[in-house]
Amino acid sequence: MLGNINYRRNIFHIFCFLCIHNISLPPRMDNSKLENMEEVLTRSSDLFLRYGLKSNTMDDIARHLGISKKTLYQYVSNKEDLLEKCFHFTFNQISENLIHISKEAPDAITELFEMDRSLIENRKKRNPVVLHDLKKFYPRLQEQIYRLNQKHIQKYIQNNIERGMEEGLYRNDLHPEILAKIYVNRQETLVNEDLFPLTKFSFEEIIYEHLSYHIRGLATLAGIIKLETVKKDFFQS
């Protein structure tokens, strides 16, 4: 039972998207190699997300990239090193998108709905076998991703709460750090299929109901009015 709880806890944070760690590139890379490294990571990430982690060998990856395996090893030391760089690269891209969402969103409530829309869209691009492979064959990387994401998700939500308080959409008597911690840990139930079987509930329904629940617990009257307006716009789009 404990193993199942830990697994659900980890895969939620792997599903989530906020990881701003820099990719640790091999030393002494010139500009042309940096460009090639980005291409290696982009195309390798696509391969892993489409077909899973275990089934792709370094020979398969090199062939997909159109380079020799010897050249591939100039960029990474082994397959796990490549996987680690690919995950960071993918999450960095998603994080940049979320930073853009935060800057462009007119208010804190719209920001959260746009953030969850991004989560749903990115989830659709992943083969479910990726999570299984990560748990079974790369537990060290799984735990690393979980801890990085947990820390950053909490900070992102804390910033959103502080923003909503400044805008008058959230109550001014809130403790943002405590509430952000609660949010992060409560979300782990969202991928518990014993509670929310996908044969009965869509992932979109679970995400949006949870988000509405979260915002209503924070909101002022102005925030409730904004929430209903944003929900109506989102479900019509």
ROFITI-85488 format. One record per residue: x, z, y of N, C-alpha, C, O, CB in turn. Coordinates in steps of 0.1 Angstrom, whole numbers, plus 5000, padded with zeros to 4 digits. Glycine has a CB too. Layout:
REM ROFITI-85488
SENU n.px n.pz n.py ca.px ca.pz ca.py c.px c.pz c.py o.px o.pz o.py cb.px cb.pz cb.py
SENU    X    Z    Y     X     Z     Y    X    Z    Y    X    Z    Y     X     Z     Y
...
END
This chain:
REM ROFITI-85488
SENU n.px n.pz n.py ca.px ca.pz ca.py c.px c.pz c.py o.px o.pz o.py cb.px cb.pz cb.py
SENU 5008 5000 4988  5000  5000  5000 5009 5000 5013 5006 4992 5022  4991  5012  5000
SENU 5019 5009 5013  5028  5009  5024 5035 4996 5027 5036 4992 5038  5038  5020  5023
SENU 5039 4989 5015  5045  4976  5017 5036 4966 5023 5040 4958 5031  5050  4971  5003
SENU 5023 4966 5019  5013  4957  5025 5011 4960 5040 5010 4950 5048  5000  4958  5018
SENU 5011 4973 5044  5009  4976  5058 5021 4971 5066 5020 4965 5076  5008  4991  5060
SENU 5033 4973 5061  5045  4969  5068 5046 4954 5069 5050 4948 5079  5058  4974  5060
SENU 5041 4947 5058  5041  4932  5058 5032 4927 5069 5035 4918 5077  5037  4927  5045
SENU 5019 4933 5070  5010  4929  5080 5015 4932 5094 5013 4924 5103  4996  4935  5078
SENU 5021 4943 5095  5027  4947  5108 5037 4937 5112 5038 4933 5124  5034  4961  5107
SENU 5046 4933 5103  5057  4923  5107 5052 4909 5109 5056 4903 5119  5067  4923  5096
SENU 5042 4904 5101  5038  4891  5103 5030 4889 5116 5030 4878 5122  5030  4886  5091
SENU 5023 4900 5121  5017  4898  5133 5027 4896 5144 5025 4887 5153  5009  4911  5137
SENU 5038 4903 5145  5047  4901  5155 5055 4888 5154 5060 4883 5164  5057  4913  5156
SENU 5056 4883 5142  5063  4870  5140 5053 4860 5145 5057 4850 5150  5066  4868  5125
SENU 5040 4862 5142  5030  4852  5148 5031 4852 5163 5030 4841 5169  5016  4856  5143
SENU 5033 4863 5168  5033  4864  5183 5046 4858 5188 5055 4854 5179  5032  4878  5188
SENU 5048 4856 5200  5055  4845  5205 5066 4849 5215 5073 4841 5219  5046  4836  5211
SENU 5067 4862 5218  5075  4866  5230 5088 4870 5225 5090 4882 5221  5068  4876  5238
SENU 5098 4862 5226  5112  4866  5223 5121 4859 5232 5121 4847 5233  5115  4862  5208
SENU 5128 4866 5241  5137  4860  5251 5151 4862 5248 5160 4860 5257  5133  4866  5264
SENU 5155 4865 5236  5169  4866  5233 5175 4852 5234 5169 4842 5230  5171  4871  5218
SENU 5187 4851 5239  5194  4839  5240 5200 4834 5226 5203 4843 5218  5206  4839  5250
SENU 5201 4821 5224  5207  4816  5212 5222 4818 5213 5228 4814 5223  5203  4801  5209
SENU 5228 4824 5203  5242  4826  5203 5249 4813 5197 5251 4812 5185  5247  4838  5195
SENU 5253 4804 5206  5259  4792  5202 5273 4794 5197 5280 4803 5201  5259  4782  5214
SENU 5278 4785 5188  5292  4786  5184 5301 4785 5196 5298 4779 5206  5295  4775  5174
SENU 5313 4791 5195  5322  4791  5207 5328 4777 5210 5329 4768 5202  5334  4800  5204
SENU 5332 4776 5223  5339  4764  5229 5331 4751 5226 5337 4741 5222  5353  4763  5222
SENU 5318 4751 5229  5310  4739  5228 5310 4732 5241 5307 4738 5251  5296  4742  5223
SENU 5313 4719 5241  5312  4711  5254 5298 4707 5256 5289 4710 5248  5322  4699  5253
SENU 5295 4701 5267  5282  4697  5271 5275 4688 5261 5263 4690 5258  5281  4691  5285
SENU 5282 4679 5256  5276  4669  5246 5272 4677 5233 5262 4674 5227  5286  4658  5242
SENU 5280 4687 5229  5277  4694  5217 5265 4703 5220 5256 4706 5211  5288  4703  5213
SENU 5263 4708 5232  5252  4717  5236 5239 4708 5234 5229 4713 5229  5253  4722  5250
SENU 5240 4696 5239  5228  4687  5238 5225 4685 5224 5213 4685 5220  5230  4674  5245
SENU 5235 4683 5215  5233  4680  5201 5227 4693 5194 5219 4692 5185  5246  4676  5195
SENU 5232 4704 5199  5227  4717  5193 5212 4718 5195 5205 4722 5186  5235  4729  5199
SENU 5208 4715 5207  5194  4716  5210 5186 4707 5202 5175 4710 5197  5191  4713  5225
SENU 5191 4695 5199  5184  4685  5191 5184 4690 5176 5174 4689 5169  5191  4671  5191
SENU 5195 4696 5172  5195  4702  5158 5185 4712 5157 5177 4713 5147  5209  4708  5155
SENU 5184 4721 5166  5174  4732  5166 5159 4727 5167 5151 4732 5160  5177  4742  5177
SENU 5157 4717 5176  5144  4712  5177 5139 4706 5165 5128 4708 5160  5144  4702  5189
SENU 5147 4697 5159  5143  4690  5147 5143 4698 5134 5134 4697 5126  5152  4678  5145
SENU 5152 4708 5133  5152  4717  5122 5140 4726 5123 5134 4729 5112  5165  4725  5122
SENU 5137 4731 5135  5125  4740  5136 5112 4733 5132 5104 4738 5125  5124  4744  5151
SENU 5111 4720 5135  5100  4712  5131 5099 4711 5116 5088 4712 5110  5100  4698  5138
SENU 5110 4709 5110  5111  4708  5095 5106 4721 5089 5098 4721 5079  5125  4704  5091
SENU 5112 4732 5093  5108  4745  5088 5094 4748 5089 5087 4753 5080  5117  4756  5094
SENU 5088 4746 5101  5075  4749  5104 5065 4741 5096 5054 4745 5093  5072  4748  5119
SENU 5069 4728 5093  5060  4719  5086 5060 4722 5071 5050 4722 5064  5064  4705  5088
SENU 5072 4725 5065  5073  4725  5051 5078 4739 5045 5079 4741 5033  5083  4715  5046
SENU 5080 4749 5054  5085  4762  5049 5100 4763 5050 5107 4754 5053  5080  4764  5035
SENU 5105 4775 5047  5119  4778  5048 5127 4776 5035 5138 4770 5036  5121  4793  5053
SENU 5121 4780 5024  5128  4780  5011 5131 4766 5006 5141 4762 5001  5121  4788  5001
SENU 5120 4757 5008  5121  4744  5002 5131 4734 5008 5135 4725 5002  5107  4737  5002
SENU 5135 4737 5021  5145  4729  5027 5159 4733 5025 5162 4744 5030  5141  4728  5042
SENU 5167 4725 5019  5181  4729  5017 5189 4723 5029 5184 4716 5037  5186  4723  5003
SENU 5202 4727 5029  5210  4722  5040 5212 4707 5038 5214 4700 5048  5224  4729  5040
SENU 5212 4702 5026  5213  4688  5024 5201 4681 5030 5202 4670 5036  5214  4685  5009
SENU 5189 4686 5027  5177  4681  5032 5177 4680 5048 5173 4671 5054  5164  4689  5028
SENU 5181 4691 5053  5182  4693  5068 5191 4682 5074 5188 4676 5084  5185  4707  5072
SENU 5203 4681 5068  5213  4672  5073 5208 4657 5072 5209 4649 5081  5226  4673  5066
SENU 5201 4655 5061  5195  4641  5059 5184 4639 5070 5183 4628 5075  5190  4639  5045
SENU 5176 4649 5072  5165  4647  5082 5171 4645 5096 5165 4638 5104  5156  4660  5082
SENU 5183 4651 5099  5189  4650  5112 5197 4637 5113 5201 4633 5124  5198  4662  5115
SENU 5200 4631 5102  5208  4619  5102 5223 4622 5104 5230 4613 5110  5203  4610  5113
SENU 5227 4633 5100  5241  4637  5101 5246 4642 5087 5238 4644 5078  5243  4648  5112
SENU 5259 4643 5086  5265  4648  5074 5263 4664 5073 5262 4670 5084  5280  4644  5072
SENU 5264 4669 5061  5263  4684  5060 5275 4690 5067 5275 4701 5072  5262  4688  5045
SENU 5287 4683 5066  5299  4688  5073 5297 4690 5088 5301 4699 5094  5311  4679  5070
SENU 5290 4680 5094  5287  4680  5108 5278 4692 5111 5279 4699 5121  5282  4667  5113
SENU 5268 4693 5103  5258  4704  5105 5265 4718 5105 5261 4726 5113  5247  4704  5094
SENU 5275 4719 5096  5282  4732  5096 5291 4734 5108 5297 4745 5109  5290  4733  5083
SENU 5293 4724 5116  5300  4727  5129 5291 4734 5139 5296 4741 5148  5304  4713  5135
SENU 5278 4734 5137  5269  4741  5146 5264 4755 5140 5262 4764 5148  5257  4732  5148
SENU 5263 4756 5127  5259  4769  5121 5267 4772 5109 5274 4763 5103  5244  4768  5117
SENU 5268 4785 5106  5277  4789  5095 5270 4788 5081 5277 4786 5071  5282  4803  5097
SENU 5257 4789 5081  5249  4788  5069 5234 4787 5072 5231 4786 5084  5251  4801  5060
SENU 5226 4786 5062  5212  4783  5064 5205 4795 5071 5197 4792 5080  5205  4781  5051
SENU 5209 4807 5068  5202  4818  5075 5206 4818 5090 5198 4822 5098  5206  4832  5069
SENU 5218 4814 5093  5223  4813  5107 5214 4803 5114 5210 4805 5125  5238  4810  5108
SENU 5212 4792 5107  5204  4781  5113 5189 4786 5115 5183 4783 5126  5204  4769  5104
SENU 5184 4793 5105  5170  4798  5107 5169 4808 5119 5160 4807 5126  5166  4805  5094
SENU 5179 4817 5120  5179  4826  5131 5179 4819 5144 5171 4823 5153  5191  4836  5130
SENU 5188 4809 5146  5188  4802  5158 5175 4794 5161 5171 4793 5172  5200  4792  5158
SENU 5169 4788 5150  5157  4781  5151 5145 4790 5156 5138 4786 5165  5153  4774  5138
SENU 5144 4802 5150  5134  4811  5155 5136 4815 5169 5126 4815 5177  5134  4824  5146
SENU 5148 4818 5173  5150  4822  5187 5147 4810 5196 5141 4812 5207  5165  4827  5189
SENU 5151 4799 5192  5149  4787  5200 5134 4784 5202 5130 4782 5213  5156  4774  5194
SENU 5126 4785 5191  5112  4783  5192 5105 4793 5200 5097 4790 5209  5106  4783  5178
SENU 5109 4806 5198  5102  4816  5206 5107 4816 5221 5099 4820 5230  5106  4830  5200
SENU 5119 4812 5224  5123  4810  5237 5114 4800 5244 5110 4801 5256  5138  4806  5238
SENU 5112 4789 5237  5103  4778  5243 5089 4784 5246 5083 4781 5257  5102  4766  5234
SENU 5083 4792 5237  5070  4797  5238 5071 4807 5250 5061 4808 5258  5065  4804  5226
SENU 5081 4815 5251  5083  4825  5261 5083 4819 5275 5077 4824 5284  5095  4834  5259
SENU 5090 4808 5276  5091  4800  5289 5077 4796 5293 5073 4796 5304  5100  4788  5288
SENU 5069 4792 5283  5055  4787  5286 5047 4799 5291 5039 4797 5300  5049  4781  5273
SENU 5049 4811 5285  5041  4822  5289 5045 4827 5303 5037 4832 5310  5043  4834  5279
SENU 5058 4826 5306  5062  4830  5320 5056 4820 5330 5051 4824 5340  5078  4828  5321
SENU 5055 4807 5326  5048  4798  5334 5033 4802 5336 5027 4801 5347  5049  4783  5328
SENU 5026 4806 5324  5012  4810  5325 5011 4822 5334 5001 4822 5343  5008  4814  5311
SENU 5020 4831 5333  5019  4843  5342 5020 4840 5357 5012 4845 5365  5030  4853  5338
SENU 5028 4830 5360  5030  4826  5374 5018 4818 5379 5015 4819 5391  5043  4818  5375
SENU 5013 4810 5370  5002  4801  5375 4988 4807 5374 4979 4803 5381  5002  4789  5366
SENU 4986 4817 5366  4973  4823  5364 4969 4830 5378 4977 4837 5383  4973  4833  5353
SENU 4957 4828 5382  4953  4834  5395 4951 4849 5395 4951 4856 5405  4940  4828  5400
SENU 4950 4855 5383  4947  4869  5382 4951 4874 5368 4954 4866 5359  4932  4873  5385
SENU 4951 4887 5366  4956  4893  5353 4947 4890 5341 4952 4888 5330  4957  4908  5355
SENU 4934 4889 5344  4925  4886  5333 4926 4872 5328 4926 4869 5316  4910  4890  5337
SENU 4926 4863 5337  4928  4849  5333 4942 4847 5326 4943 4839 5316  4928  4840  5346
SENU 4952 4854 5330  4965  4854  5324 4964 4857 5309 4970 4851 5301  4975  4863  5331
SENU 4957 4868 5306  4955  4872  5292 4948 4862 5283 4952 4859 5272  4948  4886  5291
SENU 4938 4856 5289  4931  4846  5282 4939 4833 5279 4939 4827 5269  4918  4842  5289
SENU 4947 4829 5289  4956  4818  5288 4967 4821 5278 4971 4813 5270  4962  4814  5302
SENU 4972 4834 5278  4982  4838  5268 4977 4837 5254 4984 4832 5245  4986  4852  5271
SENU 4964 4841 5252  4959  4841  5238 4956 4827 5234 4957 4823 5222  4946  4850  5237
SENU 4952 4818 5244  4950  4804  5240 4963 4798 5235 4963 4790 5226  4945  4796  5253
SENU 4974 4802 5242  4987  4797  5238 4991 4802 5224 4996 4794 5215  4998  4801  5248
SENU 4988 4814 5221  4990  4820  5208 4982 4812 5197 4988 4809 5186  4986  4835  5207
SENU 4970 4809 5199  4962  4802  5190 4967 4788 5187 4968 4784 5176  4947  4802  5194
SENU 4971 4781 5198  4976  4768  5197 4989 4768 5189 4991 4759 5180  4978  4761  5210
SENU 4998 4777 5191  5010  4778  5184 5008 4782 5170 5016 4777 5161  5020  4788  5191
SENU 4999 4790 5167  4996  4794  5153 4992 4781 5145 4995 4780 5133  4985  4804  5152
SENU 4984 4772 5151  4979  4760  5144 4991 4751 5139 4989 4743 5130  4970  4753  5153
SENU 5002 4752 5146  5013  4744  5143 5022 4749 5131 5031 4742 5126  5022  4742  5155
SENU 5019 4761 5126  5027  4767  5116 5021 4766 5102 5009 4768 5100  5030  4781  5119
SENU 5030 4762 5092  5026  4763  5079 5026 4777 5074 5036 4784 5076  5035  4754  5070
SENU 5015 4782 5068  5014  4797  5064 5026 4801 5055 5029 4812 5054  5001  4799  5058
SENU 5031 4791 5047  5042  4794  5038 5054 4799 5045 5063 4806 5039  5045  4782  5029
SENU 5056 4796 5058  5067  4801  5066 5068 4817 5065 5079 4822 5063  5067  4796  5080
SENU 5057 4823 5067  5056  4838  5067 5060 4843 5053 5067 4853 5052  5043  4843  5072
SENU 5054 4837 5043  5057  4841  5029 5072 4840 5026 5078 4849 5021  5049  4833  5019
SENU 5078 4829 5030  5092  4826  5028 5101 4836 5035 5111 4841 5030  5096  4812  5032
SENU 5097 4839 5048  5105  4848  5056 5105 4862 5050 5115 4869 5049  5099  4849  5070
SENU 5093 4867 5045  5092  4880  5039 5100 4881 5026 5107 4891 5024  5077  4884  5036
SENU 5099 4871 5018  5105  4871  5005 5120 4869 5004 5127 4875 4997  5098  4861  4996
SENU 5124 4859 5013  5138  4855  5011 5147 4859 5023 5159 4859 5022  5138  4840  5010
SENU 5141 4862 5035  5149  4866  5046 5144 4878 5053 5140 4878 5065  5149  4854  5056
SENU 5143 4890 5046  5137  4902  5051 5145 4907 5063 5139 4913 5072  5137  4913  5041
SENU 5158 4905 5064  5166  4910  5075 5162 4903 5088 5160 4909 5098  5181  4908  5073
SENU 5160 4890 5087  5156  4882  5098 5141 4885 5102 5138 4886 5114  5157  4867  5095
SENU 5133 4888 5092  5119  4892  5095 5119 4904 5103 5111 4905 5113  5111  4894  5082
SENU 5126 4914 5099  5126  4927  5107 5132 4925 5121 5127 4932 5130  5134  4937  5099
SENU 5142 4917 5122  5148  4915  5135 5138 4908 5145 5136 4913 5156  5160  4905  5134
SENU 5131 4898 5140  5120  4892  5148 5109 4901 5152 5105 4902 5163  5115  4880  5141
SENU 5105 4910 5142  5095  4919  5145 5099 4929 5156 5091 4931 5166  5092  4928  5132
SENU 5111 4934 5156  5115  4944  5165 5117 4938 5179 5113 4944 5189  5128  4951  5161
SENU 5122 4926 5180  5124  4919  5193 5110 4916 5199 5109 4918 5211  5132  4906  5191
SENU 5101 4911 5191  5088  4908  5196 5080 4920 5200 5074 4920 5211  5080  4900  5186
SENU 5081 4931 5192  5074  4943  5196 5078 4948 5209 5069 4952 5218  5076  4954  5185
SENU 5091 4948 5212  5096  4953  5225 5091 4944 5236 5087 4949 5247  5111  4953  5224
SENU 5092 4931 5234  5088  4922  5245 5073 4921 5247 5069 4920 5259  5094  4909  5243
SENU 5065 4921 5237  5051  4921  5238 5046 4933 5246 5038 4932 5255  5044  4920  5225
SENU 5052 4944 5243  5048  4957  5250 5051 4955 5265 5043 4959 5273  5055  4969  5244
SENU 5063 4950 5269  5066  4948  5283 5057 4938 5289 5053 4941 5301  5081  4944  5284
SENU 5054 4928 5283  5045  4918  5288 5031 4923 5292 5026 4921 5302  5044  4906  5279
SENU 5026 4931 5282  5013  4937  5284 5013 4948 5295 5004 4949 5303  5007  4943  5271
SENU 5024 4955 5295  5025  4965  5306 5026 4959 5320 5019 4964 5329  5038  4974  5304
SENU 5033 4948 5321  5033  4941  5334 5019 4936 5337 5015 4936 5349  5043  4929  5333
SENU 5012 4931 5327  4998  4926  5330 4989 4937 5335 4981 4935 5344  4992  4919  5317
SENU 4990 4949 5329  4982  4960  5333 4985 4964 5347 4976 4967 5355  4984  4972  5323
SENU 4998 4964 5350  5002  4968  5364 4997 4958 5374 4993 4961 5385  5018  4969  5365
SENU 4998 4945 5370  4992  4934  5379 4977 4936 5381 4973 4935 5392  4995  4921  5373
SENU 4970 4939 5370  4955  4940  5372 4952 4952 5380 4942 4952 5387  4949  4942  5358
SENU 4959 4963 5380  4957  4974  5388 4959 4971 5403 4951 4975 5411  4966  4986  5384
SENU 4970 4963 5406  4973  4959  5419 4962 4950 5425 4959 4950 5437  4986  4952  5420
SENU 4956 4942 5416  4945  4933  5420 4932 4939 5421 4922 4933 5425  4945  4921  5411
SENU 4930 4952 5417  4918  4958  5417 4908 4955 5406 4897 4958 5406  4911  4955  5430
SENU 4914 4947 5395  4906  4943  5384 4906 4954 5373 4897 4955 5365  4911  4930  5378
SENU 4917 4962 5373  4918  4973  5363 4918 4986 5371 4922 4987 5383  4931  4972  5355
SENU 4913 4997 5365  4912  5010  5371 4926 5015 5376 4936 5011 5370  4906  5020  5362
SENU 4926 5023 5386  4939  5028  5392 4944 5041 5385 4954 5046 5390  4938  5029  5407
SENU 4936 5046 5375  4940  5058  5369 4946 5056 5355 4947 5065 5347  4928  5067  5367
SENU 4951 5044 5352  4956  5040  5339 4971 5043 5338 4978 5045 5348  4954  5025  5337
SENU 4976 5045 5326  4990  5047  5323 4995 5035 5316 4993 5034 5303  4993  5060  5314
SENU 5001 5025 5323  5004  5012  5317 5012 5012 5305 5010 5005 5295  5010  5003  5327
SENU 5023 5021 5304  5032  5021  5293 5025 5026 5280 5026 5020 5270  5044  5030  5296
SENU 5017 5037 5282  5009  5042  5270 5000 5031 5265 4999 5029 5253  5002  5055  5273
SENU 4992 5025 5274  4982  5015  5270 4989 5003 5264 4983 4997 5254  4974  5011  5282
SENU 5000 4999 5268  5007  4988  5263 5012 4991 5248 5011 4982 5240  5020  4984  5271
SENU 5016 5003 5246  5020  5007  5232 5008 5007 5223 5009 5002 5212  5027  5021  5233
SENU 4997 5012 5228  4984  5011  5220 4981 4997 5217 4977 4994 5205  4973  5019  5227
SENU 4981 4988 5227  4977  4974  5225 4986 4968 5214 4980 4961 5205  4979  4967  5238
SENU 4999 4970 5214  5008  4964  5205 5005 4968 5191 5004 4960 5181  5023  4967  5208
SENU 5003 4981 5189  5001  4986  5175 4987 4984 5170 4985 4982 5158  5003  5001  5175
SENU 4977 4983 5179  4963  4980  5175 4962 4965 5170 4954 4962 5161  4954  4982  5186
SENU 4970 4957 5176  4969  4942  5173 4973 4939 5158 4970 4929 5153  4977  4934  5182
SENU 4981 4948 5152  4985  4946  5138 4973 4945 5129 4975 4938 5118  4994  4957  5134
SENU 4962 4950 5132  4950  4949  5124 4944 4935 5124 4936 4931 5115  4940  4959  5128
SENU 4948 4927 5134  4941  4914  5136 4945 4904 5125 4937 4895 5122  4945  4908  5149
SENU 4956 4906 5118  4960  4897  5107 4957 4904 5093 4963 4899 5083  4975  4893  5108
SENU 4950 4914 5093  4946  4921  5081 4934 4914 5075 4923 4916 5079  4943  4936  5083
SENU 4936 4906 5065  4925  4898  5059 4916 4906 5051 4905 4902 5047  4931  4887  5051
SENU 4920 4918 5047  4910  4927  5041 4899 4931 5051 4887 4933 5047  4917  4940  5035
SENU 4903 4934 5063  4893  4937  5074 4886 4925 5079 4874 4925 5082  4900  4944  5085
SENU 4894 4914 5081  4889  4902  5088 4892 4890 5079 4900 4882 5083  4895  4900  5102
SENU 4885 4888 5068  4887  4876  5060 4884 4863 5068 4874 4862 5074  4878  4877  5047
SENU 4893 4854 5067  4892  4842  5074 4880 4833 5069 4877 4823 5075  4905  4834  5074
SENU 4875 4837 5057  4863  4830  5052 4851 4834 5060 4840 4827 5060  4861  4832  5037
SENU 4852 4845 5067  4840  4850  5075 4842 4849 5090 4833 4847 5097  4838  4864  5071
SENU 4855 4852 5094  4858  4852  5108 4869 4842 5111 4879 4841 5104  4862  4866  5113
SENU 4867 4834 5122  4878  4825  5126 4889 4833 5134 4885 4844 5140  4873  4813  5135
SENU 4901 4829 5134  4912  4836  5141 4908 4836 5156 4911 4846 5163  4925  4829  5139
SENU 4902 4825 5161  4899  4825  5175 4888 4836 5179 4890 4842 5189  4893  4811  5179
SENU 4878 4838 5170  4869  4848  5172 4875 4862 5173 4872 4870 5181  4858  4848  5161
SENU 4884 4865 5163  4891  4878  5162 4899 4880 5175 4898 4891 5181  4900  4878  5150
SENU 4906 4870 5179  4915  4872  5191 4907 4874 5204 4910 4883 5211  4923  4859  5193
SENU 4896 4866 5206  4888  4868  5218 4880 4880 5218 4878 4886 5229  4880  4856  5220
SENU 4875 4885 5207  4867  4897  5207 4877 4909 5209 4873 4918 5217  4860  4899  5193
SENU 4888 4908 5204  4898  4919  5206 4902 4919 5221 4903 4930 5227  4911  4917  5197
SENU 4904 4907 5227  4908  4907  5241 4897 4912 5250 4900 4919 5259  4912  4892  5244
SENU 4885 4909 5247  4874  4914  5255 4873 4929 5254 4871 4936 5264  4861  4907  5251
SENU 4875 4934 5242  4875  4948  5240 4886 4955 5248 4883 4966 5254  4876  4952  5225
SENU 4898 4949 5248  4909  4955  5255 4906 4955 5270 4909 4965 5277  4922  4947  5252
SENU 4902 4944 5276  4900  4943  5290 4889 4952 5295 4890 4958 5305  4897  4929  5294
SENU 4878 4953 5287  4867  4962  5291 4871 4977 5292 4866 4984 5300  4855  4961  5281
SENU 4881 4981 5284  4886  4994  5285 4894 4997 5297 4896 5009 5301  4894  4997  5273
SENU 4899 4986 5304  4907  4988  5315 4900 4985 5329 4904 4990 5339  4919  4979  5314
SENU 4889 4977 5328  4884  4970  5340 4876 4979 5349 4869 4988 5345  4876  4959  5335
SENU 4877 4975 5362  4867  4980  5372 4855 4972 5371 4854 4962 5363  4874  4980  5386
SENU 4845 4974 5380  4833  4966  5381 4837 4952 5384 4832 4942 5378  4823  4971  5391
SENU 4847 4950 5393  4851  4937  5397 4858 4930 5385 4857 4918 5383  4861  4937  5409
SENU 4865 4938 5377  4872  4933  5365 4862 4928 5355 4864 4918 5348  4881  4943  5359
SENU 4851 4935 5353  4840  4931  5343 4834 4918 5348 4831 4910 5339  4829  4943  5342
SENU 4831 4917 5361  4825  4904  5366 4835 4893 5363 4831 4882 5359  4822  4906  5381
SENU 4848 4895 5366  4858  4885  5364 4859 4881 5349 4860 4869 5345  4872  4889  5369
SENU 4859 4891 5340  4859  4889  5326 4848 4880 5321 4851 4870 5314  4859  4902  5318
SENU 4836 4883 5326  4825  4874  5321 4826 4860 5326 4822 4851 5319  4811  4881  5326
SENU 4831 4858 5338  4833  4845  5344 4844 4837 5336 4842 4826 5332  4837  4846  5359
SENU 4855 4844 5333  4866  4838  5326 4861 4834 5312 4864 4824 5307  4878  4847  5326
SENU 4854 4844 5305  4850  4841  5291 4841 4829 5291 4842 4820 5282  4842  4853  5285
SENU 4832 4828 5300  4822  4816  5301 4830 4803 5303 4827 4793 5296  4812  4818  5312
SENU 4840 4803 5311  4848  4791  5314 4856 4788 5301 4857 4776 5298  4858  4794  5325
SENU 4861 4798 5294  4870  4795  5283 4862 4790 5271 4866 4781 5264  4878  4807  5279
SENU 4850 4795 5269  4842  4791  5257 4836 4777 5260 4832 4770 5250  4831  4801  5254
SENU 4835 4773 5272  4830  4760  5275 4841 4749 5275 4838 4737 5274  4823  4760  5289
SENU 4854 4754 5276  4865  4744  5277 4869 4740 5263 4878 4731 5262  4876  4750  5284
END
